[in-house]
Amino acid sequence: MDNLFENKAESTEEKKNNRLVVKIAGNEYVLRGEEPIEHLQNVAAMVDDKITELTCIYPHYNQSRLAVLASVQLADELIKMIDQYSAIVAELENLTDK
């Protein structure tokens, strides 16, 4: 997810950027990245699903507030997964050291 949005390349080597128009919460966005189109579609779908879920729970929230809440919840999920991954890697390292 490093290059979801258009950024200037830091190296002189030209990188292939995929471009995809997606709808998130009824609004169109252009995603660009080195990742395959399917990955970009999955990212957009995950964000759209989260905002849709939150819209049902908090129908009086505006789009901006829903987007921030979705970002916080997705970041929370990511941090938990990173922590789980780190614990698994540490456990595997301990097993291979024995």
Helices and strands as residue ranges (DSSP letters): E 18-24, E 27-33, H 37-57, H 63-97
